[in-house]
Amino acid sequence: MENLRLILFSALLFIGFLMWQAWQKDYPTSEPVATSYEEGGGVSAPSADSGAAPSPPSQGDVPAAPRDTASQPGAGAPDGGGGLEEASGDVIRVETDVLRLEIDTRGGVIRTLELKEYPVSLEQPEVPVKLFQRSPSEFFVAQTGLLGEGFAPSHHDTFVASREEYVLAAGSDRLEVPLVAESAEGVRVVKTFVLERDSYVIDIAHEVQNPAGPEPWQGRMYGQFQRTPPAGGRDMFFIYTYTGAILHTAENRYEKIDFEDMASGAVSATTPGGWMAMIQHYFGSVWIPDADATNHFYTKALGGNRFAAGAVTPTLTVEPGSSGRVSMELYAGPKAQDRLAAAAEELDLIVDYGFLFIIAQPLYWALDFIHDYVGNWGWSIVLITLLIKLAFFKLSATSYRSMARLRKLQPKMMALKERYGDDKTKLNQAMMDLYKTEKVNPLGGCLPILVQIPVFIALYWVLIETVELRQADFILWINDLSVYDPYFVLPLIMGATMFIQQKLNPAPMDPLQQKIMMFLPVVFTVFFLFFPAGLVLYWVVNNTLSIAQQWVITRKIEKDAG
C-alpha cells in the first residue's frame, strides 16, 4: 500500500512539474536584473568615478558607449541616433550552403536570416526556418554599428555596396560582403560580413581608415539584437521552453534575462570575455566579442514592445594617417552542441537542460554516441532507455521484490481490515506487526523509485531540447520525434503498459485509492497525447522493460512461496 501511495505521489509530482513549467511561462517570478561589473571582473555598484560605470542610456535604439579611460566623456549615440522607425535602404541578398540572409544598406542590418537546412515543418520542406525577420508581430533583427563622437556610422546610417547579391561559389569556402560609408572629412568605414561554408558564424568587422589630420579617431563597435517577445503560447501541450536573452560571463555563468526583466530594469555589465545570446526552442543567436578583451553587455526596453540585448567592444583608437579594425562574431543557427562548442567557450550552455544539467548532459552524450552507430534517433532512444534500465536494474529489483511480497500479503492484510473495521489505530498496529513477522519493509520500494525520478526529468529535457531530434524519422508513421504521434498510438500503448503495471502491483485496500489508481493510466494517456513522440517512446520502452522485470520477480517469489 505504501508503494502504491508512492507511485501515486510520483505521478502527481510529475504532473505538478509540468504544471509548474506552464505557470512559469505565464507568471514568471524572476526578479528584475540590474548588474554592474568592474573592468577587472568583480561585482560593484556603479559610482560616479568608476571606470566601468556605463553612461546614461542614449535615446532611441542605439546603445550608449560605456566610459573607460580611453573614451571621451559623454560618448554615446551619434546625432540622429533615432528611434524605432523602419526606413530602409537597398537590400543585399547573401547566400551560403546553410544560410540565406538579407542585409539592409541602411545600417548594415541583417533584416532576415533563413536556415536552409531546417524547414519549418515536414509538410513545408521548401520553407526554411526564418530566424531573423521584420514582421510586425515577429520582429527580430541583428544590428551593428560604431559609437563615437566623430564619424561613427550606426545601424541608422547608410552604407554603399558594390553588388546586390553575393552567393558562395562552388569550391569556395569563404564569402565576403563589404559595405562602405565615408564622411566629408575623409574618414572611411568598411563594414565587412564574412561567412564560411558549413558555418552559422558570421564575422562582422569594421575597418576604420583615418586620413592624415590632427586628431585620432576613437570609437567602439556594438552588436545588438532587437526583437519583440514571441507571439503565441507554449511550444507544445504543457511544455515550456525558454525564449529570451542569456548573459554569460566568467563571474555569472548563464544568466537568464527574460522580456519581463528587460522591461523592469536594464542590465549593464562590463567584464572580460563573455557573450550575449537570444535563444528560443531549438535555435539561438549569439553576439561573441573578443574573448581576450573587456567587453560591455547590456539590455534595454525600447518601447513599442521591442527590446534590445547586445555587446560593446573596448575602444578602438586609430591614429591620423592609419587604419584600425574592430570585429565581433554572430552565431545564428541551431542549438547543435558541437557547433556551439566550436563557436565560443561554454556556448553549448544555451541548450537549456534546466537545473538537472549535470545529469542531462551525460545522457545527451550517450544518446549522441549511440546514434553515431545506429543512425536512427528513435532506436537510439530505445537503446539508451535499455541502458538506463540496466543501470538501475538492482534498485528496480529491490522495489519489485518489495511490491511482490506485499502482494503476497494481500489476503492477510484484507483479513486484518475486516477484523478491525474502521479502527485505524488497531489496524495500523496489526499491519506493522504483520510486516515485522513476515520481514517485509513497506517502504522498501520507495528509494529506487525516488532515485530514478531526477534521471527521468533530465532525459525529458534532453528529448525536448535536442535539435537533432527535430523532424527526426523513426519507423512507420512516426516521421518526427519532436512532435506528437499523429495517430496517438504510442500514448495509448503507454496507457496500456501503465494499466498492466498496476495489475502486477498490490492493490490498495482503500476503495477510493483503488479508483484513483485505476484512473491514473487514463490521466497520463490524456497528458501524453500531445507530448513529443520521442518522450512517449522512452516511457513505453521503460514501462515494457519494467513489466518484464517485475513479472519475472513476482513469479519467482510466488513460486518460492508456493
ROPA-518787 format. One line per 8 residues: their letters; for each residue z, x, y of C-alpha. Coordinates in steps of 0.1 Angstrom, whole numbers, plus 5000, padded with zeros to 4 digits. Example, Ala and Ser with C-alpha at 12.3 -4.5 7.8 and 13.67 -1.06 7.14 Angstrom:
2
AS = 5078,5123,4955; 5071,5137,4989
% end
This chain:
562
MENLRLIL = 5000,5000,5000; 5008,5028,5024; 4975,5045,5017; 4957,5012,5024; 4975,5010,5057; 4964,5045,5065; 4928,5036,5057; 4931,5006,5080
FSALLFIG = 4946,5028,5106; 4919,5054,5103; 4892,5028,5106; 4908,5013,5137; 4913,5048,5151; 4875,5055,5147; 4866,5021,5163; 4891,5029,5191
FLMWQAWQ = 4874,5063,5196; 4841,5046,5201; 4856,5021,5225; 4873,5049,5244; 4839,5066,5249; 4825,5033,5262; 4854,5029,5286; 4849,5065,5299
KDYPTSEP = 4813,5056,5306; 4822,5026,5327; 4856,5037,5341; 4858,5075,5343; 4893,5088,5350; 4884,5123,5361; 4899,5134,5394; 4877,5145,5424
VATSYEEG = 4869,5181,5422; 4873,5204,5452; 4873,5240,5442; 4870,5273,5461; 4868,5308,5446; 4873,5341,5462; 4845,5366,5462; 4864,5387,5436
GGVSAPSA = 4866,5357,5413; 4902,5345,5419; 4911,5310,5430; 4923,5304,5465; 4925,5278,5491; 4899,5280,5519; 4911,5297,5550; 4896,5305,5584
DSGAAPSP = 4894,5342,5578; 4884,5341,5541; 4850,5357,5535; 4844,5333,5507; 4851,5301,5526; 4819,5281,5530; 4806,5269,5563; 4810,5232,5572
PSQGDVPA = 4783,5212,5554; 4750,5211,5571; 4733,5178,5579; 4707,5164,5556; 4700,5177,5521; 4696,5214,5529; 4728,5233,5519; 4749,5253,5543
APRDTASQ = 4748,5290,5539; 4783,5303,5529; 4797,5330,5551; 4801,5365,5539; 4804,5400,5555; 4767,5403,5557; 4757,5369,5570; 4757,5359,5606
PGAGAPDG = 4784,5334,5616; 4772,5298,5616; 4742,5305,5594; 4732,5272,5579; 4703,5248,5576; 4672,5256,5598; 4665,5233,5627; 4649,5202,5615
GGGLEEAS = 4665,5206,5581; 4661,5170,5577; 4674,5142,5557; 4660,5123,5528; 4625,5115,5540; 4600,5118,5512; 4569,5130,5532; 4548,5153,5510
GDVIRVET = 4520,5178,5512; 4493,5187,5488; 4501,5186,5450; 4496,5217,5429; 4492,5209,5392; 4506,5236,5368; 4504,5235,5330; 4516,5258,5302
DVLRLEID = 4517,5253,5265; 4551,5235,5268; 4553,5223,5304; 4533,5202,5328; 4545,5201,5364; 4536,5192,5399; 4546,5213,5429; 4545,5199,5464
TRGGVIRT = 4533,5223,5491; 4558,5208,5514; 4588,5230,5505; 4575,5241,5471; 4595,5213,5455; 4590,5207,5418; 4584,5169,5421; 4575,5162,5384
LELKEYPV = 4581,5181,5352; 4570,5169,5318; 4580,5183,5284; 4547,5183,5264; 4563,5187,5230; 4588,5158,5234; 4572,5124,5236; 4593,5095,5249
SLEQPEVP = 4591,5078,5216; 4572,5078,5183; 4554,5047,5195; 4541,5066,5225; 4533,5101,5213; 4509,5107,5241; 4536,5101,5268; 4559,5131,5273
VKLFQRSP = 4595,5130,5285; 4595,5133,5323; 4625,5154,5332; 4618,5155,5370; 4602,5126,5388; 4601,5109,5422; 4605,5073,5411; 4629,5055,5435
SEFFVAQT = 4651,5043,5406; 4650,5077,5387; 4647,5102,5415; 4652,5138,5401; 4636,5169,5417; 4642,5207,5419; 4642,5221,5454; 4643,5257,5465
GLLGEGFA = 4643,5274,5499; 4658,5300,5522; 4687,5298,5545; 4688,5320,5576; 4689,5320,5614; 4653,5331,5619; 4623,5321,5600; 4636,5308,5566
PSHHDTFV = 4615,5281,5551; 4635,5254,5533; 4622,5227,5509; 4611,5207,5540; 4587,5234,5554; 4551,5236,5545; 4535,5263,5523; 4499,5271,5517
ASREEYVL = 4484,5275,5482; 4451,5291,5473; 4444,5267,5444; 4452,5231,5434; 4455,5237,5397; 4470,5265,5375; 4467,5265,5337; 4480,5291,5314
AAGSDRLE = 4449,5306,5299; 4444,5311,5261; 4455,5346,5252; 4477,5349,5283; 4515,5349,5282; 4522,5346,5319; 4512,5323,5348; 4520,5329,5385
VPLVAESA = 4518,5303,5412; 4521,5318,5447; 4528,5297,5479; 4527,5313,5513; 4544,5305,5546; 4542,5326,5578; 4559,5324,5612; 4543,5330,5646
EGVRVVKT = 4562,5363,5648; 4546,5375,5616; 4574,5371,5591; 4557,5362,5558; 4574,5345,5529; 4556,5343,5495; 4573,5319,5471; 4561,5325,5435
FVLERDSY = 4567,5304,5404; 4564,5325,5372; 4560,5306,5339; 4556,5322,5305; 4542,5310,5272; 4566,5290,5249; 4593,5291,5276; 4612,5265,5295
VIDIAHEV = 4624,5291,5320; 4607,5292,5354; 4614,5323,5376; 4612,5313,5413; 4611,5342,5437; 4609,5346,5475; 4594,5378,5488; 4601,5383,5525
QNPAGPEP = 4577,5406,5544; 4593,5415,5578; 4569,5431,5603; 4579,5460,5624; 4603,5449,5652; 4638,5453,5665; 4657,5430,5641; 4662,5429,5603
WQGRMYGQ = 4656,5397,5585; 4687,5381,5568; 4689,5351,5546; 4698,5336,5513; 4679,5317,5486; 4691,5284,5473; 4681,5262,5444; 4693,5227,5440
FQRTPPAG = 4688,5195,5420; 4686,5163,5439; 4688,5131,5419; 4701,5096,5417; 4725,5085,5389; 4707,5074,5358; 4697,5038,5356; 4706,5016,5327
GRDMFFIY = 4736,5018,5303; 4745,5037,5272; 4720,5057,5252; 4729,5037,5220; 4753,5009,5210; 4788,5021,5216; 4776,5057,5221; 4782,5076,5253
TYTGAILH = 4766,5109,5262; 4774,5127,5294; 4749,5127,5323; 4759,5147,5353; 4765,5182,5367; 4781,5212,5349; 4795,5242,5368; 4801,5273,5346
TAENRYEK = 4819,5304,5360; 4839,5331,5344; 4871,5316,5357; 4863,5280,5349; 4840,5275,5319; 4821,5243,5316; 4835,5221,5344; 4820,5186,5343
IDFEDMAS = 4813,5171,5378; 4800,5136,5374; 4785,5115,5402; 4818,5098,5410; 4833,5133,5415; 4804,5142,5438; 4809,5110,5458; 4847,5116,5461
GAVSATTP = 4846,5153,5472; 4822,5183,5473; 4826,5213,5450; 4824,5247,5466; 4827,5278,5445; 4818,5315,5452; 4821,5336,5421; 4804,5364,5401
GGWMAMIQ = 4776,5352,5378; 4778,5316,5368; 4753,5287,5366; 4749,5251,5377; 4734,5225,5353; 4724,5189,5355; 4724,5176,5319; 4716,5144,5301
HYFGSVWI = 4712,5133,5264; 4691,5160,5246; 4678,5177,5278; 4691,5199,5306; 4681,5216,5338; 4700,5247,5350; 4699,5270,5380; 4706,5305,5368
PDADATNH = 4711,5330,5396; 4716,5368,5391; 4745,5372,5366; 4755,5405,5382; 4757,5391,5418; 4783,5370,5435; 4768,5335,5439; 4778,5303,5456
FYTKALGG = 4777,5269,5439; 4781,5235,5455; 4776,5198,5451; 4770,5173,5478; 4767,5135,5482; 4736,5128,5503; 4737,5091,5509; 4712,5066,5496
NRFAAGAV = 4728,5070,5461; 4715,5106,5459; 4734,5137,5450; 4727,5174,5452; 4740,5202,5430; 4729,5238,5433; 4734,5275,5438; 4730,5300,5466
TPTLTVEP = 4724,5337,5462; 4740,5366,5482; 4725,5376,5515; 4692,5395,5514; 4686,5419,5543; 4650,5431,5550; 4646,5459,5575; 4618,5458,5600
GSSGRVSM = 4585,5471,5585; 4596,5464,5549; 4598,5437,5523; 4625,5423,5501; 4627,5399,5471; 4653,5373,5460; 4649,5351,5430; 4666,5325,5408
ELYAGPKA = 4657,5312,5373; 4653,5275,5365; 4657,5263,5329; 4642,5228,5324; 4639,5217,5288; 4655,5206,5256; 4691,5215,5248; 4680,5237,5219
QDRLAAAA = 4707,5262,5213; 4685,5292,5205; 4666,5288,5237; 4697,5282,5258; 4715,5312,5245; 4684,5334,5253; 4682,5320,5289; 4718,5327,5300
EELDLIVD = 4752,5337,5288; 4771,5307,5273; 4743,5283,5284; 4744,5267,5249; 4777,5251,5260; 4756,5223,5277; 4751,5210,5241; 4781,5188,5246
YGFLFIIA = 4801,5186,5214; 4832,5174,5231; 4868,5185,5226; 4861,5195,5189; 4835,5221,5199; 4853,5248,5178; 4847,5226,5146; 4813,5212,5156
QPLYWALD = 4796,5245,5164; 4800,5259,5129; 4789,5226,5114; 4757,5229,5136; 4751,5264,5124; 4755,5253,5088; 4731,5224,5093; 4706,5246,5110
FIHDYVGN = 4709,5272,5082; 4702,5246,5056; 4673,5232,5075; 4657,5266,5075; 4654,5263,5038; 4648,5227,5031; 4627,5219,5062; 4639,5183,5065
WGWSIVLI = 4668,5173,5087; 4676,5143,5066; 4681,5163,5034; 4700,5189,5055; 4725,5161,5064; 4728,5152,5027; 4735,5188,5017; 4760,5195,5045
TLLIKLAF = 4778,5163,5035; 4780,5176,5000; 4793,5210,5012; 4820,5193,5033; 4829,5171,5003; 4833,5203,4982; 4854,5219,5009; 4878,5190,5008
FKLSATSY = 4875,5184,4971; 4911,5193,4962; 4925,5174,4992; 4905,5144,4983; 4915,5146,4947; 4952,5145,4957; 4946,5114,4978; 4927,5097,4950
RSMARLRK = 4953,5105,4924; 4980,5090,4946; 4959,5058,4950; 4952,5057,4913; 4989,5060,4905; 4997,5033,4930; 4970,5011,4915; 4986,5016,4880
LQPKMMAL = 5019,5004,4895; 5004,4972,4910; 5017,4949,4882; 5053,4962,4886; 5050,4960,4924; 5039,4924,4922; 5068,4916,4899; 5092,4930,4924
KERYGDDK = 5076,4909,4952; 5081,4878,4931; 5117,4887,4923; 5128,4894,4959; 5105,4870,4977; 5110,4872,5015; 5140,4896,5013; 5121,4926,5027
TKLNQAMM = 5151,4949,5027; 5158,4945,4990; 5121,4946,4982; 5115,4978,5001; 5146,4994,4984; 5134,4983,4950; 5099,4997,4957; 5113,5030,4968
DLYKTEKV = 5133,5032,4935; 5102,5024,4916; 5083,5052,4934; 5112,5076,4926; 5113,5066,4889; 5075,5069,4885; 5074,5101,4906; 5048,5086,4929
NPLGGCLP = 5046,5096,4966; 5033,5065,4985; 5022,5089,5014; 5006,5114,4990; 4971,5104,5002; 4978,5105,5039; 4974,5142,5047; 4940,5146,5030
ILVQIPVF = 4926,5116,5050; 4940,5127,5083; 4927,5163,5079; 4892,5151,5074; 4891,5129,5105; 4885,5158,5130; 4857,5171,5108; 4840,5137,5107
IALYWVLI = 4843,5133,5145; 4829,5168,5150; 4800,5161,5127; 4795,5128,5146; 4789,5148,5178; 4766,5173,5161; 4744,5145,5148; 4745,5127,5182
ETVELRQA = 4738,5158,5204; 4714,5179,5184; 4680,5177,5199; 4663,5188,5167; 4673,5155,5151; 4655,5136,5179; 4624,5119,5163; 4631,5139,5131
DFILWIND = 4615,5124,5100; 4634,5118,5068; 4618,5097,5040; 4601,5064,5036; 4607,5041,5066; 4632,5064,5084; 4610,5085,5107; 4635,5091,5134
LSVYDPYF = 4671,5101,5125; 4683,5098,5161; 4678,5060,5163; 4690,5031,5142; 4674,5022,5109; 4647,4997,5119; 4653,4976,5087; 4691,4981,5087
VLPLIMGA = 4690,4993,5050; 4714,5022,5055; 4741,5002,5073; 4740,4976,5046; 4743,5003,5019; 4772,5018,5038; 4790,4985,5039; 4784,4981,5002
TMFIQQKL = 4799,5015,4995; 4829,5007,5016; 4834,4975,4995; 4832,4994,4963; 4857,5019,4975; 4882,4991,4983; 4878,4978,4947; 4889,5013,4935
NPAPMDPL = 4920,5013,4957; 4952,4994,4950; 4951,4960,4968; 4978,4953,4993; 5005,4928,4983; 5004,4910,5017; 4977,4883,5017; 4970,4889,5053
QQKIMMFL = 4964,4926,5047; 4941,4917,5018; 4920,4896,5041; 4918,4923,5067; 4908,4949,5042; 4881,4926,5028; 4867,4921,5063; 4867,4958,5072
PVVFTVFF = 4834,4966,5055; 4818,4937,5074; 4831,4950,5107; 4819,4986,5100; 4785,4973,5089; 4781,4955,5122; 4792,4985,5142; 4768,5008,5123
LFFPAGLV = 4737,4986,5126; 4726,5004,5158; 4741,5038,5151; 4716,5067,5146; 4702,5068,5111; 4714,5104,5107; 4750,5094,5112; 4748,5064,5089
LYWVVNNT = 4731,5086,5063; 4761,5110,5064; 4785,5081,5059; 4765,5067,5030; 4764,5100,5012; 4800,5107,5019; 4811,5073,5006; 4789,5077,4975
LSIAQQWV = 4804,5111,4966; 4839,5097,4973; 4833,5067,4950; 4821,5091,4922; 4851,5114,4926; 4876,5085,4929; 4862,5067,4899; 4864,5098,4877
ITRKIEKD = 4900,5104,4887; 4911,5068,4883; 4895,5066,4849; 4913,5097,4838; 4947,5086,4850; 4943,5051,4834; 4932,5068,4802; 4962,5091,4802
AG = 4985,5062,4809; 4970,5041,4781
% end
